[in-house]
Amino acid sequence: MGYTKILTASEAVQAIKNNNTVVVGGAGGGLAEPTELLLALEERFLNTASPRDLTFVHITGVGDRKEGGMCHVAYEGLVKRDIGGHWDYVPKMAKLASQNKIEAYNLPQGVLSQLFREIAANRPGLFTHVGLKTFVDPRVEGGKLNSKTKKDLVRVIDIAGQEKLFYEAFPVDIAFLRGTTADEDGNVSMEEEAAFLENLAIAQAVHNCGGKVFVQVKRLAARRTLHPKNVRIPGILVDGIIVCPEQPQTVASHYNPAYSGEIKIPLQKIRPLPFDERKVIAMRAALEIPDKGVINLGVGISGSVGVAATEMGLDNEFVFAVEQGVIGGVPAGGIEFGASINPLAIIDTSAQFDFFDGGGIDLACLGMAQVDEFGNVNVSKIGDRIIGCGGFINIAQNAKKIIYCGTFTAGGLNVEIEQRKLNIVSEGKHKKFVNQVDQITFSGEYARETGQKVIFITERAVFEIREEGMVLTEIAPGVIIEKDILPHMEFVPHISAELKEMDPMLFTPSVEKRKINNV
């Protein structure tokens, strides 16, 4: 039998018709990204001006924050609508949305991940509490990113006296996915991938909608030679295999076996964090990690908490869980966010979000771009810049305890750390603690209603959400409230009667757990 399902990427994209809905698998930084298919679609459009008016769906931001990934298909005429869980990795698509040239939606990553199971099963959509009182709530913005976007994809409904959001299912026509190995029948394994993502659910949904599923892989195996337990996408769902021998694991690593679980590497090989204000924040956050807890880390400073905990020698028995479906190990930071070094388990993303949404996270450490006096947090849209929420809403809304990590101000902040004290040399241009956030990615009101513990950690101060509002609970040694804190906030916080100093040992280049007061 010949390789009946083997196609070139150029042949595969010929199946796309005007007004089709194309689902692009993968995650930011190149994780399981079907790059060859995206490049082929770009080439077809530039050469023939077709297809036109496509709807793209991407559960995370598929790209490298530059020109890669879905930036290859970000063209007027080619794109009519984009429904994305995250946008910061695809700046060209985000620019089309901010310029009001396409219809654009930002929905929670976990919602989109789970929604494909609903589409696959021909159910009407997803019913969930995720997104209530955030910008996704139709009473706020409904997840719409510009004035061109009119159709409501989210509704508020009542189920047994409880308010829920309903995310409507929609038909999907084409899937672009990626694996590692395919056999001649189209069965696909993902042994070199850092995450499985929601490839199975997407393939089932597109197949059951009568569409076409195309999978890019690194290599081809003989018919029926893959172990059945290794098959992540069954061949009955696959219409075309595109072989790309040079596909990298991520945009930064051609292949790191410690990401895929092939080997475990000594953690001593992890590059230590530079000693600066960001490390101070990460170390202070690490002290909140509960023993035997399940911990989720975000990007930026919050993504460094795992490395800080390792450096500090914290011996709490805790496990990190990343929304892409990775459990255990040390989450990778930067552009490779979504992978983990030495993972214990890798599961489907939709299953990971089931666990998250049900309260499985004991502590989440996330970033913050803006915070207001009500405890609302914005990370998804700053002015005209569209970033997107990613898994933030699922995680922040459902973790038992959440820590927001970030510098007190942004844009040129310069500090000195010496003699176990913090000195503000020059202040950042942009205040993060503002009267009103540009967009509500996290609702302080919802947190108070659910009794969630919320802490904000900066290099100079620690705050908590309490019944009375935002409360200042700790300040760094050397910091003066009237000089270094209050003038750089747009609102006046409550000051705790038990206000204390952050441990001075956090402000030393070498820190060991036994020297630090547990909090």
C-alpha positions in Angstrom: 0.0 0.0 0.0 1.3 3.5 -0.9 1.5 6.4 1.4 -2.0 7.5 0.7 -2.2 10.2 3.4 1.2 11.8 2.7 0.9 15.3 1.3 3.1 18.3 0.8 2.0 21.4 2.9 1.1 23.1 -0.4 -1.2 20.3 -1.4 -2.8 20.3 2.1 -3.8 24.0 2.1 -5.6 23.6 -1.3 -8.4 22.0 0.8 -9.2 25.4 2.4 -12.1 27.3 0.9 -13.3 30.9 1.3 -15.0 31.5 4.7 -13.7 28.3 6.2 -12.8 28.1 9.9 -9.2 27.0 10.5 -8.1 25.7 13.9 -4.3 26.1 14.5 -2.8 23.8 17.1 0.4 24.6 19.0 1.4 27.0 21.8 3.6 30.0 22.2 7.3 29.6 21.5 6.8 27.0 18.9 5.4 24.1 21.0 3.8 21.6 18.6 3.5 24.5 16.1 2.5 23.3 12.5 4.8 25.9 10.9 5.0 24.3 7.4 1.3 24.4 7.0 1.1 28.1 8.0 3.9 28.9 5.6 2.2 27.1 2.8 -1.1 28.9 3.4 0.8 32.2 3.4 2.4 31.4 0.1 -0.9 30.3 -1.5 -2.6 33.6 -0.4 0.3 35.8 -1.6 0.4 34.0 -5.0 -3.3 33.7 -5.7 -5.1 36.1 -3.2 -7.1 33.1 -2.0 -8.6 31.7 0.1 -10.4 34.7 1.6 -12.3 35.7 4.7 -11.1 32.8 6.9 -11.9 32.5 10.6 -8.9 31.4 12.6 -9.0 29.8 16.1 -5.9 29.4 18.2 -6.2 28.3 21.8 -3.0 30.0 22.8 -0.7 32.5 21.0 0.9 30.5 18.2 4.1 32.3 17.4 7.4 33.8 18.7 6.3 37.4 19.4 8.0 38.4 16.2 7.3 37.3 12.6 6.7 33.5 13.1 3.7 31.3 13.8 0.4 32.8 12.9 2.0 36.0 11.9 2.5 34.1 8.6 -1.3 34.3 8.0 -2.1 37.7 9.4 -3.2 39.4 6.2 -6.2 41.5 5.4 -8.4 39.6 3.1 -7.1 36.3 4.2 -8.5 36.8 7.8 -12.0 37.8 8.5 -12.2 36.8 12.2 -9.7 35.6 14.8 -10.8 33.8 18.0 -7.7 33.5 20.2 -6.9 32.6 23.8 -3.7 34.6 23.7 -2.4 37.3 21.3 1.0 38.6 22.4 2.9 35.8 20.5 1.2 37.0 17.2 1.8 40.7 17.0 0.9 41.0 13.4 -2.6 39.5 14.1 -2.9 41.7 17.2 -2.2 44.7 15.0 -5.0 43.9 12.6 -7.3 43.6 15.6 -6.2 46.9 17.2 -6.6 48.7 13.9 -10.1 47.4 13.6 -9.4 45.5 10.4 -10.7 42.1 11.5 -13.3 40.8 13.9 -11.4 39.7 17.0 -12.2 37.9 20.2 -10.1 36.9 23.2 -11.6 34.0 25.2 -9.9 32.1 28.1 -7.5 29.4 27.0 -9.1 26.8 29.1 -12.6 27.6 27.8 -11.4 27.2 24.2 -9.5 24.0 25.0 -12.6 22.5 26.6 -14.9 23.9 24.0 -13.5 21.6 21.3 -14.6 18.5 23.3 -18.1 20.0 23.2 -17.9 20.6 19.4 -16.6 17.1 18.9 -19.6 15.6 20.8 -22.1 17.9 19.0 -23.1 19.6 22.3 -24.4 23.2 22.2 -21.4 24.7 23.9 -19.6 25.0 27.3 -21.3 26.0 30.5 -18.9 27.3 33.1 -18.3 29.9 35.8 -14.9 30.8 34.2 -14.9 34.4 33.0 -17.7 35.8 35.3 -17.1 39.5 36.1 -14.1 39.7 33.8 -13.8 41.3 30.4 -15.1 38.1 28.9 -18.5 38.5 30.7 -20.9 40.0 28.1 -22.0 42.5 30.7 -18.5 43.9 30.6 -16.9 43.4 27.1 -17.9 39.9 26.0 -14.4 39.1 25.0 -14.7 41.4 22.0 -11.5 43.3 21.2 -12.7 46.1 18.9 -15.7 47.9 17.5 -15.8 45.8 14.3 -16.6 42.7 16.4 -20.4 42.5 16.9 -21.5 38.9 17.3 -21.9 37.6 20.9 -20.1 34.4 21.5 -20.8 34.4 25.3 -24.0 34.6 27.2 -25.0 34.8 30.9 -27.4 32.1 32.0 -28.9 30.8 35.2 -28.5 27.1 36.1 -30.2 26.0 39.3 -30.1 29.5 40.7 -26.4 29.9 39.9 -24.9 32.4 37.3 -22.9 30.8 34.6 -21.4 31.8 31.3 -22.4 29.9 28.1 -19.8 29.7 25.3 -21.5 28.7 22.1 -20.1 25.9 20.0 -19.4 26.6 16.3 -18.5 24.4 13.3 -14.9 24.0 12.3 -13.6 23.0 8.9 -9.8 22.6 8.9 -7.2 21.6 11.5 -3.5 22.3 11.4 -1.8 20.1 14.0 1.7 18.8 14.8 3.2 15.5 16.1 6.5 13.7 16.0 5.9 10.4 14.2 3.1 9.2 11.8 2.6 5.8 10.4 1.2 5.1 6.9 -2.3 5.0 8.3 -2.0 8.5 9.8 -1.7 7.5 13.4 0.3 10.1 15.1 2.6 10.0 18.2 4.1 13.0 20.0 7.1 11.6 21.8 9.4 14.5 21.1 6.9 17.2 21.9 7.0 19.2 25.2 3.2 19.1 25.5 0.2 17.2 24.0 -2.1 20.3 24.1 -5.6 19.6 22.8 -4.7 17.9 19.5 -7.0 15.0 20.1 -10.1 17.2 20.9 -9.4 19.4 17.9 -9.0 16.5 15.5 -12.2 14.9 16.8 -14.1 18.2 16.5 -13.0 18.9 12.9 -13.6 15.3 11.8 -17.1 15.2 13.2 -17.9 18.6 11.6 -17.0 17.0 8.2 -13.8 18.9 7.9 -10.2 18.0 7.1 -7.4 17.3 9.6 -3.7 17.9 8.6 -0.8 16.9 10.8 2.8 18.0 10.4 5.3 15.4 11.7 9.0 14.9 11.9 9.2 11.4 10.6 7.3 8.5 9.0 6.9 5.0 10.3 5.7 1.8 8.6 2.0 0.9 8.8 0.8 -0.2 12.2 4.2 -0.1 13.9 3.4 2.7 16.5 2.6 1.4 20.0 -1.1 2.0 20.5 -0.5 3.7 23.9 1.8 6.2 22.2 -0.8 7.3 19.6 -2.2 10.7 20.5 -4.1 11.3 17.3 -5.7 8.2 15.8 -5.4 7.8 12.0 -9.2 7.6 11.6 -9.2 11.3 12.3 -6.4 12.3 10.0 -6.8 13.3 6.3 -3.2 14.3 5.5 0.3 13.9 6.9 3.0 16.5 6.1 6.6 15.2 6.8 9.1 17.9 8.0 12.3 16.3 9.1 13.8 19.5 10.4 11.0 20.7 12.6 12.3 22.0 15.9 10.8 21.2 19.3 10.5 25.0 20.1 11.7 28.2 18.6 14.6 28.1 21.1 15.5 24.4 21.2 15.8 22.1 18.3 15.3 19.2 20.7 15.6 19.2 24.5 15.0 15.7 25.8 14.4 17.0 29.3 11.3 18.7 28.0 9.8 15.6 26.4 10.6 13.4 29.4 13.1 11.3 27.5 15.8 12.0 30.2 16.1 13.8 33.5 18.8 16.4 33.8 20.5 17.5 37.1 18.7 20.6 38.3 22.1 22.1 39.1 22.4 22.8 35.4 19.6 25.3 35.6 21.0 28.8 35.1 20.7 30.8 38.3 18.7 34.0 38.3 20.6 37.3 38.3 20.4 39.0 41.6 18.1 42.0 41.1 14.7 43.3 42.1 13.0 40.6 40.0 14.8 37.9 41.9 13.8 39.5 45.2 10.1 39.3 44.1 10.5 35.7 43.0 12.1 34.6 46.3 9.5 36.4 48.4 6.8 34.6 46.4 8.6 31.2 46.8 8.2 31.6 50.6 4.4 31.3 50.1 4.6 27.8 48.5 2.7 25.4 50.7 4.1 22.0 51.6 2.7 19.2 49.3 0.9 21.8 47.2 0.1 22.0 43.5 1.6 25.2 42.1 1.0 27.1 38.8 3.4 29.7 37.5 2.8 32.4 34.9 5.3 34.2 32.7 7.7 36.9 33.5 8.8 37.3 37.1 6.2 34.8 38.3 7.7 32.2 36.0 11.0 32.5 37.9 9.5 31.4 41.2 10.3 27.8 40.5 13.9 28.5 39.7 14.1 30.8 42.8 12.6 28.0 45.0 15.2 25.5 43.6 18.1 27.9 44.3 16.9 28.6 47.8 16.8 24.9 48.5 13.2 24.9 49.7 12.4 21.3 50.6 8.7 21.6 50.6 7.1 18.7 48.7 5.3 20.7 45.9 4.6 20.0 42.3 4.4 22.6 39.5 1.5 22.3 37.0 1.5 24.3 33.7 -1.7 24.9 31.8 -0.4 23.3 28.6 -0.8 20.0 30.4 2.6 19.5 32.0 2.8 18.3 35.6 6.0 18.3 37.7 9.5 19.4 36.9 10.6 23.0 36.7 8.6 25.2 34.3 10.6 26.8 31.5 10.5 30.5 31.3 10.6 33.1 28.6 9.7 32.2 25.0 9.5 28.4 25.9 6.8 28.9 28.5 4.6 25.8 28.4 7.4 23.3 28.6 8.9 22.0 31.8 12.3 20.6 32.6 12.0 17.0 34.0 8.2 16.7 33.9 6.5 13.9 35.9 3.5 13.7 33.6 2.1 15.2 30.4 -1.6 15.1 29.9 -4.1 16.8 27.5 -4.5 20.5 28.1 -8.3 20.2 28.4 -7.9 17.7 31.2 -5.5 20.0 32.9 -8.0 22.8 32.8 -10.7 20.5 34.2 -8.4 20.0 37.2 -7.6 23.8 37.4 -11.3 24.9 37.1 -12.3 22.5 39.9 -9.9 24.1 42.4 -6.9 21.8 42.0 -4.3 24.6 42.2 -3.2 25.3 45.8 -1.1 28.4 44.8 -0.8 30.3 41.5 1.9 32.9 40.9 1.0 35.2 38.1 2.0 38.6 36.6 0.3 41.9 36.9 0.3 44.9 34.5 -2.3 47.0 36.4 -4.0 46.7 39.7 -6.8 49.0 41.0 -8.1 49.7 44.5 -10.8 47.0 44.2 -8.2 44.3 43.5 -9.0 44.0 39.8 -6.0 43.0 37.8 -5.2 43.6 34.1 -2.7 41.6 32.1 -4.6 41.3 28.8 -4.8 44.8 27.2 -2.8 47.9 27.9 -4.0 50.9 25.9 -4.1 49.7 22.3 -1.8 46.8 22.9 -3.6 43.5 22.8 -1.9 40.8 24.9 -4.7 38.3 25.7 -5.6 36.4 28.8 -4.3 32.9 27.9 -4.9 30.6 30.8 -4.9 33.5 33.3 -8.6 33.7 33.9 -9.0 29.9 34.5 -6.1 29.9 36.8 -6.6 33.1 38.7 -10.3 32.6 39.2 -10.0 29.1 40.6 -6.7 28.8 42.6 -7.1 28.5 46.3 -4.5 31.2 46.8 -3.0 33.6 44.3 0.1 35.7 44.3 0.6 38.5 41.7 4.3 39.2 41.1 5.6 42.4 39.5 7.7 45.5 40.0 6.0 48.4 41.7 6.3 50.6 38.7 7.3 50.0 35.1 9.4 51.7 32.4 12.8 52.6 33.6 12.7 51.5 37.2 16.2 51.4 38.6 17.0 50.1 42.1 20.1 49.3 44.2 20.2 46.4 46.7 23.0 46.7 49.2 23.5 46.2 52.9 20.2 44.2 53.0 18.3 47.3 52.0 16.4 48.5 48.9 17.2 51.9 47.4 15.0 53.4 44.6 17.6 55.1 42.3 15.0 56.2 39.7 11.3 55.5 39.5 9.5 53.8 36.6 7.5 56.0 34.3 4.3 54.0 34.5 2.3 53.3 37.6 0.9 49.8 38.0 -1.4 50.6 40.9 -4.1 52.7 39.2 -7.6 54.0 39.9 -9.1 51.9 37.1 -7.6 49.1 35.1 -7.8 49.2 31.3 -9.4 45.7 31.2 -10.6 43.4 34.0 -8.7 40.1 33.6 -9.1 39.2 37.2 -12.1 40.4 39.3 -11.4 41.5 42.9 -15.1 41.5 43.6 -15.4 37.8 42.5 -12.3 36.9 44.7 -14.0 38.5 47.8 -17.2 36.7 47.0 -15.4 33.3 46.9 -13.1 34.0 49.8 -10.0 33.6 47.7 -6.7 34.8 49.3 -4.9 37.2 47.0 -1.5 38.7 47.6 0.5 41.3 45.5 4.3 41.1 45.8 6.6 43.8 44.5 10.2 44.6 45.2 9.3 47.2 47.9 5.9 46.3 49.2 3.4 43.5 49.7 -0.4 44.0 49.6 -3.4 41.8 50.2 -7.1 41.9 49.2 -9.2 42.0 52.4 -12.8 43.0 53.1 -11.9 46.6 53.5 -10.0 46.7 50.2 -6.3 46.8 49.2 -4.1 46.5 52.4 -0.4 47.2 52.6 1.1 44.4 54.8 4.9 44.5 54.3 7.5 47.0 53.1 11.1 46.4 52.1 14.0 47.4 54.4 15.0 50.9 53.5 11.7 51.9 51.9 9.7 54.8 53.3 5.9 54.7 52.7 5.4 58.4 52.3 8.3 58.7 49.8 8.6 55.4 47.9 5.0 54.0 47.9 2.1 56.4 48.3 3.3 59.0 45.7 3.6 56.3 43.1 0.0 54.9 43.4 -3.2 56.4 42.0 -5.1 55.4 45.1 -4.4 55.2 48.8 -4.3 51.7 50.2 -5.2 50.7 53.7 -2.2 50.1 55.9 -2.2 47.1 58.1 -2.0 47.6 61.9 0.5 44.7 61.8 2.6 46.2 59.0 6.0 44.5 59.0 9.3 44.6 57.2 10.1 42.1 54.4 12.9 39.7 55.6 16.3 41.5 55.0 17.8 38.2 53.9 15.8 38.4 50.7 18.0 41.4 49.9 21.3 39.5 49.9 23.0 37.8 46.9 23.1 34.4 48.5 20.0 33.1 50.3 19.4 29.9 52.1 16.1 28.8 53.5 17.3 28.4 57.0 18.2 32.1 57.2 14.8 33.3 56.1 11.8 33.7 58.3 8.9 31.6 57.0 5.7 33.6 56.3 
